[in-house]
Amino acid sequence: MKKLVRRAWLLFHMFIIIILLLFISCKKNGNSSVNNTNNNTSESNLEWNKQIAIAYVHSYAVSIGEAVLEMNDDSTKIKFIRLAIDLISFYPDSSGYFYVYDYNCINIAHARQKNLQGQNLYDYTDTHGNYVIRELSAMAQSGGGYVEYYWIKPGDTGEKKKLGYVEPIPHTNYFIGSGVYLE
């Protein structure tokens, strides 16, 4: 039990670090969005937001991996992961969130679309014919990286272009991702 408490504290501290990074990013970007009409500013914001996605995803992948290490059954791990990502949002417009899948494309947790939890999205395609979750899973299995696809942006209608970043969660058969909407 002490190990579980220690790991929960580790996750809490990572959350505090992420909040500080978010505060710094908001100050740096002055609440500007990726869709700024100034091309140089837009490219700069995209690069900054990509770095935020990498930092957040990596921090949470490592933290969750350590926290679930001593958990013996999948249902306990899944419950913990859902709680860990549920209230997290980032970027000035709060469009940043986490999602977790297993390598068979079954949604483990989604911070914005709870209706996806437990669903097998192996055959899901976006409006451009991309097998989104398959591509994310393949990228995570190769160690992590970016995948471009279309997804519904929170608070908006229709699919928007998104650049997702995923990484494997250590000690699990899961991967975690986030991303930045490009439109």
C-alpha beads as a LAMMPS data file, in Angstrom:
LAMMPS data file: protein, C-alpha beads

183 atoms
182 bonds

1 atom types
1 bond types

-500.0 500.0 xlo xhi
-500.0 500.0 ylo yhi
-500.0 500.0 zlo zhi

Masses

1 110.0

Atoms # bond

1 1 1 0.000 0.000 0.000
2 1 1 2.895 2.365 0.747
3 1 1 4.162 1.920 -2.809
4 1 1 0.743 2.809 -4.200
5 1 1 0.575 5.957 -2.063
6 1 1 4.113 6.900 -3.127
7 1 1 3.182 6.450 -6.771
8 1 1 0.014 8.489 -6.332
9 1 1 2.128 11.303 -4.863
10 1 1 4.495 11.027 -7.835
11 1 1 1.556 11.431 -10.204
12 1 1 0.281 14.390 -8.182
13 1 1 3.681 16.097 -8.393
14 1 1 3.809 15.497 -12.131
15 1 1 0.401 17.147 -12.362
16 1 1 1.756 20.212 -10.531
17 1 1 4.702 20.361 -12.934
18 1 1 2.326 20.193 -15.881
19 1 1 0.230 23.022 -14.468
20 1 1 3.386 25.120 -14.157
21 1 1 4.336 24.295 -17.753
22 1 1 0.841 25.292 -18.856
23 1 1 1.118 28.589 -17.003
24 1 1 4.475 29.280 -18.657
25 1 1 3.093 28.351 -22.087
26 1 1 0.102 30.660 -21.671
27 1 1 2.396 33.513 -20.649
28 1 1 4.743 32.842 -23.568
29 1 1 1.970 32.626 -26.148
30 1 1 -0.185 35.379 -24.709
31 1 1 -3.357 33.302 -25.174
32 1 1 -2.858 33.197 -28.936
33 1 1 -4.167 30.219 -30.853
34 1 1 -2.544 27.960 -33.417
35 1 1 -4.804 29.513 -36.064
36 1 1 -3.226 32.953 -35.850
37 1 1 -3.265 34.595 -39.273
38 1 1 0.389 35.601 -39.025
39 1 1 2.177 32.604 -40.562
40 1 1 5.394 32.981 -38.529
41 1 1 3.469 33.253 -35.292
42 1 1 1.298 30.308 -36.299
43 1 1 4.325 28.119 -37.045
44 1 1 5.974 29.205 -33.800
45 1 1 2.811 28.413 -31.835
46 1 1 2.517 25.008 -33.525
47 1 1 6.095 24.134 -32.605
48 1 1 5.521 25.298 -29.038
49 1 1 2.273 23.309 -28.774
50 1 1 4.011 20.221 -30.175
51 1 1 6.641 20.535 -27.452
52 1 1 3.902 20.852 -24.831
53 1 1 2.265 17.672 -26.164
54 1 1 5.557 15.766 -25.973
55 1 1 6.273 16.978 -22.431
56 1 1 2.773 16.230 -21.151
57 1 1 2.417 12.853 -22.844
58 1 1 5.872 11.690 -21.766
59 1 1 5.362 12.866 -18.168
60 1 1 2.031 11.114 -17.900
61 1 1 3.249 7.951 -19.655
62 1 1 6.107 7.569 -17.178
63 1 1 4.004 8.533 -14.152
64 1 1 1.133 6.208 -15.013
65 1 1 3.534 3.394 -15.850
66 1 1 5.141 3.672 -12.422
67 1 1 1.823 4.079 -10.614
68 1 1 0.252 0.932 -12.113
69 1 1 3.362 -1.209 -11.701
70 1 1 2.125 -2.811 -8.478
71 1 1 -1.509 -3.072 -9.566
72 1 1 -2.303 -6.699 -10.289
73 1 1 -5.544 -6.597 -12.236
74 1 1 -6.484 -4.689 -15.368
75 1 1 -9.700 -3.265 -13.930
76 1 1 -7.754 -1.496 -11.158
77 1 1 -5.243 -0.152 -13.687
78 1 1 -8.004 1.076 -15.981
79 1 1 -9.862 2.766 -13.140
80 1 1 -6.663 4.505 -12.038
81 1 1 -5.816 5.642 -15.586
82 1 1 -9.306 7.045 -16.128
83 1 1 -9.089 9.029 -12.896
84 1 1 -5.557 10.204 -13.686
85 1 1 -6.440 11.785 -17.046
86 1 1 -10.059 12.767 -16.458
87 1 1 -9.753 16.401 -15.395
88 1 1 -6.609 17.360 -17.296
89 1 1 -6.870 19.943 -20.053
90 1 1 -4.294 22.257 -21.540
91 1 1 -3.631 24.866 -24.235
92 1 1 -5.230 28.288 -23.914
93 1 1 -8.505 27.057 -25.466
94 1 1 -8.521 23.853 -23.314
95 1 1 -8.489 21.691 -26.462
96 1 1 -5.638 19.595 -25.088
97 1 1 -6.587 16.340 -23.354
98 1 1 -5.345 12.776 -22.959
99 1 1 -6.571 9.474 -24.363
100 1 1 -5.353 5.937 -23.669
101 1 1 -5.752 2.822 -25.845
102 1 1 -4.399 -0.689 -25.750
103 1 1 -2.373 -1.908 -28.713
104 1 1 -5.447 -3.727 -30.071
105 1 1 -7.147 -0.314 -30.457
106 1 1 -9.557 -0.674 -27.540
107 1 1 -10.135 2.646 -25.817
108 1 1 -9.095 2.465 -22.181
109 1 1 -9.741 6.099 -21.257
110 1 1 -10.693 9.329 -23.000
111 1 1 -10.814 12.599 -21.090
112 1 1 -13.456 14.194 -23.353
113 1 1 -15.395 11.381 -25.021
114 1 1 -16.353 8.947 -22.252
115 1 1 -18.639 7.086 -24.661
116 1 1 -15.510 5.669 -26.363
117 1 1 -14.259 3.905 -23.231
118 1 1 -14.197 0.141 -23.746
119 1 1 -14.904 0.384 -27.479
120 1 1 -12.763 -1.323 -30.102
121 1 1 -11.826 1.363 -32.639
122 1 1 -9.588 -0.819 -34.810
123 1 1 -11.774 -0.165 -37.862
124 1 1 -12.497 3.511 -37.110
125 1 1 -11.687 5.846 -39.994
126 1 1 -11.781 9.617 -40.015
127 1 1 -13.498 11.605 -42.771
128 1 1 -10.347 11.297 -44.904
129 1 1 -10.176 7.504 -44.724
130 1 1 -7.341 7.268 -42.172
131 1 1 -7.435 4.335 -39.748
132 1 1 -6.721 6.704 -36.882
133 1 1 -6.318 4.369 -33.919
134 1 1 -4.392 1.766 -35.931
135 1 1 -1.923 4.456 -36.960
136 1 1 -1.629 5.778 -33.397
137 1 1 -1.100 2.241 -32.067
138 1 1 1.587 1.484 -34.661
139 1 1 3.398 4.728 -33.834
140 1 1 3.273 3.988 -30.094
141 1 1 4.546 0.445 -30.654
142 1 1 7.510 1.877 -32.548
143 1 1 8.423 3.991 -29.516
144 1 1 6.183 7.010 -30.032
145 1 1 5.753 9.935 -32.377
146 1 1 3.323 12.065 -34.360
147 1 1 0.318 11.043 -36.458
148 1 1 -1.825 13.479 -38.456
149 1 1 -5.550 12.742 -38.588
150 1 1 -9.012 14.306 -38.203
151 1 1 -10.983 14.279 -34.940
152 1 1 -13.830 16.177 -33.333
153 1 1 -12.465 19.204 -31.468
154 1 1 -14.077 19.804 -28.035
155 1 1 -16.640 22.587 -28.271
156 1 1 -16.675 22.524 -32.074
157 1 1 -18.610 20.659 -34.758
158 1 1 -17.231 18.296 -37.348
159 1 1 -13.782 16.789 -37.551
160 1 1 -10.780 19.095 -37.495
161 1 1 -7.229 18.359 -38.568
162 1 1 -5.142 17.217 -35.620
163 1 1 -1.523 16.314 -35.026
164 1 1 -1.483 13.641 -32.340
165 1 1 1.508 12.557 -30.286
166 1 1 1.593 9.120 -28.630
167 1 1 3.964 7.148 -26.415
168 1 1 3.797 3.709 -24.826
169 1 1 2.973 3.572 -21.122
170 1 1 5.814 1.594 -19.520
171 1 1 4.937 -1.732 -17.852
172 1 1 1.593 -1.925 -19.701
173 1 1 0.094 -2.845 -23.074
174 1 1 -1.307 0.677 -23.343
175 1 1 -0.310 3.908 -24.998
176 1 1 -1.214 7.487 -24.122
177 1 1 -1.647 10.376 -26.477
178 1 1 -2.651 13.950 -26.936
179 1 1 -2.203 16.453 -29.691
180 1 1 -2.832 19.839 -31.143
181 1 1 -5.675 20.813 -33.456
182 1 1 -4.369 22.435 -36.612
183 1 1 -7.588 24.192 -37.632

Bonds

1 1 1 2
2 1 2 3
3 1 3 4
4 1 4 5
5 1 5 6
6 1 6 7
7 1 7 8
8 1 8 9
9 1 9 10
10 1 10 11
11 1 11 12
12 1 12 13
13 1 13 14
14 1 14 15
15 1 15 16
16 1 16 17
17 1 17 18
18 1 18 19
19 1 19 20
20 1 20 21
21 1 21 22
22 1 22 23
23 1 23 24
24 1 24 25
25 1 25 26
26 1 26 27
27 1 27 28
28 1 28 29
29 1 29 30
30 1 30 31
31 1 31 32
32 1 32 33
33 1 33 34
34 1 34 35
35 1 35 36
36 1 36 37
37 1 37 38
38 1 38 39
39 1 39 40
40 1 40 41
41 1 41 42
42 1 42 43
43 1 43 44
44 1 44 45
45 1 45 46
46 1 46 47
47 1 47 48
48 1 48 49
49 1 49 50
50 1 50 51
51 1 51 52
52 1 52 53
53 1 53 54
54 1 54 55
55 1 55 56
56 1 56 57
57 1 57 58
58 1 58 59
59 1 59 60
60 1 60 61
61 1 61 62
62 1 62 63
63 1 63 64
64 1 64 65
65 1 65 66
66 1 66 67
67 1 67 68
68 1 68 69
69 1 69 70
70 1 70 71
71 1 71 72
72 1 72 73
73 1 73 74
74 1 74 75
75 1 75 76
76 1 76 77
77 1 77 78
78 1 78 79
79 1 79 80
80 1 80 81
81 1 81 82
82 1 82 83
83 1 83 84
84 1 84 85
85 1 85 86
86 1 86 87
87 1 87 88
88 1 88 89
89 1 89 90
90 1 90 91
91 1 91 92
92 1 92 93
93 1 93 94
94 1 94 95
95 1 95 96
96 1 96 97
97 1 97 98
98 1 98 99
99 1 99 100
100 1 100 101
101 1 101 102
102 1 102 103
103 1 103 104
104 1 104 105
105 1 105 106
106 1 106 107
107 1 107 108
108 1 108 109
109 1 109 110
110 1 110 111
111 1 111 112
112 1 112 113
113 1 113 114
114 1 114 115
115 1 115 116
116 1 116 117
117 1 117 118
118 1 118 119
119 1 119 120
120 1 120 121
121 1 121 122
122 1 122 123
123 1 123 124
124 1 124 125
125 1 125 126
126 1 126 127
127 1 127 128
128 1 128 129
129 1 129 130
130 1 130 131
131 1 131 132
132 1 132 133
133 1 133 134
134 1 134 135
135 1 135 136
136 1 136 137
137 1 137 138
138 1 138 139
139 1 139 140
140 1 140 141
141 1 141 142
142 1 142 143
143 1 143 144
144 1 144 145
145 1 145 146
146 1 146 147
147 1 147 148
148 1 148 149
149 1 149 150
150 1 150 151
151 1 151 152
152 1 152 153
153 1 153 154
154 1 154 155
155 1 155 156
156 1 156 157
157 1 157 158
158 1 158 159
159 1 159 160
160 1 160 161
161 1 161 162
162 1 162 163
163 1 163 164
164 1 164 165
165 1 165 166
166 1 166 167
167 1 167 168
168 1 168 169
169 1 169 170
170 1 170 171
171 1 171 172
172 1 172 173
173 1 173 174
174 1 174 175
175 1 175 176
176 1 176 177
177 1 177 178
178 1 178 179
179 1 179 180
180 1 180 181
181 1 181 182
182 1 182 183
